[in-house]
Amino acid sequence: MNWKREWKPLAAIGAAFLSCFYLPVGVPRFDHAVMESLHLVKWYAQEHVILCLLPAFFIAGAISTFIRQASVMRYLGAAAPKTIAYGTASVSGSILAVCSCTVLPLFGGIWRMGAGLGPATAFLYSGPAINVLAIVLTARVLGVELGIARAMGAVTFSIVIGLSMHFLFRKEEREKAVAQAALPVPEAVRPLWQTAACLALMAAILVFANWGKPASEVGIWHALYAAKWAITSVCAVALGVILAACFGLAWWKIALAGTPAAALAALHPHEPVWAFAAGFMGLSAAIGSGNGEMKEWFDVSWEFAKQILPLLLGGVLMAGFLLGRPDHEGLIPSGWVTWAVGGNSVTSNFLAALIGALMYFATLTEVPLLQGLIGSGMGKGPALALLLAGPALSLPSMLVIYSVMGFKKTFAYCSLVTILSAIAGIMYGALM
């Protein structure tokens, strides 16, 4: 046996065996951390996979299939004017108001179509960070000053991070711009408004299906929440009409796909997720059984799902094991977290940004968590640092970003988010 070649497999097997041999099963904290990881991944599967990721996969597939590469490069490409590219990226990302995991398929879609690194990462940050509802909730619960600081920091960071990523990898971006300039411009298959209407309806389905319950039971936000499933249903019907009238999908396929969803919605109105899941299963069957663009749309969406979903679920398990859920401890005691982010020191700001970058936050859940931490002595600076880093990054999202961009770009992006968030926290803490 060649030991020079075989020592690495032997070491890996030995390490795995020793880990199993000395596995601390029966130690209360370890057992509780395991249960927390299972609770978190169960909650994630119930609340996010069907309602958030399924629409996101189909939107990403539609971007890759229906939008001409030349259009993406015109507005988001490496050679696009910076005002247009970064303005488009930050606005389009913020409109969706998604979490750090749901934005990943959409980011993968525009990256695959040739978007420049700077605009793509600006979009990646802006989607979860510039969340109007979360910023309003922050202002109401944690104070107007912190809400304004969060809004200003998130908008600024989306552009600064994008420009920084472009500068760090400017040689690759120049080469990409040259290569893109040589590409032929394909002819348009259909008018732009038809593609825009299709994507807008899918985005509306994503947004309204995940519309959170507001604190107040009056006003427009609560009215939209009360009508969220009715609006989602109307958008789904309109999407079917667009696909049949403009994209050539057979009417009978749309009717067959929508019938189970309509039946479940009528029979189980208090379980709308069942109808929602049935609708996307029907859409998958309708477009996956066809040819041409429809089949390509399904295939690309499926590729995104295969690439992203296992990494997200594995990352959520790991995040739950280490850090637990809000108000529930994982392997790392919550007392350590409270101690680490107390006061307004430089160390506490960097630790708050790092914890925020690793921990998974569903949209809006960071606000009540911070309310408890502030009550336990967390400084306002670290609170802002966590608000700027937490929604935009998480351990699961890091794994997926690595699979899309590679180690160097992922490390640079995560470092920029963490460092800038900490610096903003330090400045805010000093001012306040």
Stockholm file with secondary structure:
# STOCKHOLM 1.0

chainA/1-432         MNWKREWKPLAAIGAAFLSCFYLPVGVPRFDHAVMESLHLVKWYAQEHVILCLLPAFFIAGAISTFIRQASVMRYLGAAAPKTIAYGTASVSGSILAVCSCTVLPLFGGIWRMGAGLGPATAFLYSGPAINVLAIVLTARVLGVELGIARAMGAVTFSIVIGLSMHFLFRKEEREKAVAQAALPVPEAVRPLWQTAACLALMAAILVFANWGKPASEVGIWHALYAAKWAITSVCAVALGVILAACFGLAWWKIALAGTPAAALAALHPHEPVWAFAAGFMGLSAAIGSGNGEMKEWFDVSWEFAKQILPLLLGGVLMAGFLLGRPDHEGLIPSGWVTWAVGGNSVTSNFLAALIGALMYFATLTEVPLLQGLIGSGMGKGPALALLLAGPALSLPSMLVIYSVMGFKKTFAYCSLVTILSAIAGIMYGALM
#=GR chainA/1-432 SS CCHHHHHHHHHHHHHHHHHHHTCCTTCHHHHHHHHHHHHHHHHHIIIIIIIIIHHHHHHHHHHHHHSCHHHHHHHHSTTSCHHHHHHHHHHHHHHHCCCTTTHHHHHHHHHHTTCCHHHHHHHHHHHHHSCHHHHHHHHHHHCHHHHHHHHHHHHHHHHHHHHHHHHHTHHHHHHHHHHHHTSCCCCCSSCHHHHHHHHHHHHHHHHHHTCCCCSSSSSHHHHHHHTHHHHHHHHHHHHHHHHHHHSCCCHHHHHHHHHHHHHHHHHCTTCHHHHHHHHHHHHHHHHHTSCHHHHHHHHHHHHHHHHHHHHHHHHHHHHHHHHCSTTSCCSSCHHHHHHHTBBSCHHHHHHHHHHHHHSCCCTTTHHHHHHHHHHTTBCHHHHHHHHHHTTTCCHHHHHHHHHHHCHHHHHHHHHHHHHHHHHHHHHHHHHC
#=GC SS_cons         CCHHHHHHHHHHHHHHHHHHHTCCTTCHHHHHHHHHHHHHHHHHIIIIIIIIIHHHHHHHHHHHHHSCHHHHHHHHSTTSCHHHHHHHHHHHHHHHCCCTTTHHHHHHHHHHTTCCHHHHHHHHHHHHHSCHHHHHHHHHHHCHHHHHHHHHHHHHHHHHHHHHHHHHTHHHHHHHHHHHHTSCCCCCSSCHHHHHHHHHHHHHHHHHHTCCCCSSSSSHHHHHHHTHHHHHHHHHHHHHHHHHHHSCCCHHHHHHHHHHHHHHHHHCTTCHHHHHHHHHHHHHHHHHTSCHHHHHHHHHHHHHHHHHHHHHHHHHHHHHHHHCSTTSCCSSCHHHHHHHTBBSCHHHHHHHHHHHHHSCCCTTTHHHHHHHHHHTTBCHHHHHHHHHHTTTCCHHHHHHHHHHHCHHHHHHHHHHHHHHHHHHHHHHHHHC
//
